[in-house]
Amino acid sequence: MEKFLKIPVSLEGNQLLSITDVKLVTPGATATTLTYGSGKVATLTTLTATPITYWQDIIESAMISAL
């Protein structure tokens, strides 16, 4: 079954991001990248810098809860 995270996007409302087949979550100060087994990549960008693993921890925790 396909699983999704609901991500708020500025000026676009909420978007659904698939968490099925995510192989790697790469942290960054203003962007976090999800890499899928299929080779596709999704990049989540924030407006402000956060501690390097802040969004990685949140995304991974949400993925674990959803799966």
Buried (B, 14 or more C-beta within 10 A) or exposed (E): EEBEBEBEEEEEEEEEBBBEEBEEBEBBEEEBBBBBEEEEEBEBEBEEEBEEEBBBEBBBEBBEEEE
